[in-house]
């Protein structure tokens, strides 16, 4: 897992060979005990959950 960004306690990472499960370009986001998988193109959550305030930061980063 490669960490590509960290801001406001949010860790954004990407897995090189992670295409079996989601079939879309996406990132993995962690904040405290929350984890989410978020699509690049739409910014929608594919899996997991994230607080709304942190999700807005991630979508702005994307």
C-alpha positions in Angstrom: 0.0 0.0 0.0 1.4 3.3 -1.0 0.4 6.4 0.9 0.0 9.2 -1.6 -1.3 12.0 0.7 -1.9 12.8 4.4 -3.9 15.9 5.6 -6.0 16.8 8.6 -5.6 13.2 10.0 -6.8 11.7 6.7 -4.6 9.1 5.0 -5.0 8.5 1.3 -3.5 5.4 -0.2 -3.5 3.4 -3.4 -2.9 -0.2 -4.1 -1.1 -1.0 -7.4 -2.9 -4.3 -8.2 -6.3 -3.6 -6.6 -8.6 -4.1 -9.5 -10.4 -7.4 -8.7 -12.9 -6.0 -6.4 -14.0 -2.5 -7.5 -13.2 -2.4 -11.2 -13.0 1.4 -11.1 -10.0 3.7 -10.5 -10.2 4.4 -6.8 -8.4 5.4 -3.6 -8.5 4.0 0.0 -9.1 6.6 2.7 -8.6 6.2 6.4 -9.5 8.7 9.2 -9.3 7.4 12.8 -11.4 4.2 12.8 -13.2 4.9 9.6 -12.2 3.5 6.2 -13.7 4.1 2.7 -13.0 3.3 -0.9 -13.7 6.2 -3.1 -14.0 6.4 -6.9 -11.8 8.9 -8.7 -14.2 10.0 -11.4 -17.3 10.5 -9.3 -16.0 10.9 -5.8 -18.6 8.5 -4.6 -18.0 5.9 -1.8 -17.7 2.4 -3.2 -17.3 0.8 0.2 -17.1 1.8 3.8 -18.1 5.1 5.4 -16.6 8.5 6.2 -17.8 11.5 8.3 -19.4 14.1 6.0 -16.9 16.8 7.0 -14.0 14.6 6.1 -15.6 13.3 3.0 -15.9 16.9 1.7 -12.2 17.4 2.2 -11.4 14.2 0.4 -13.7 15.1 -2.5 -12.0 18.5 -2.8 -8.6 16.8 -2.8 -9.7 14.5 -5.6 
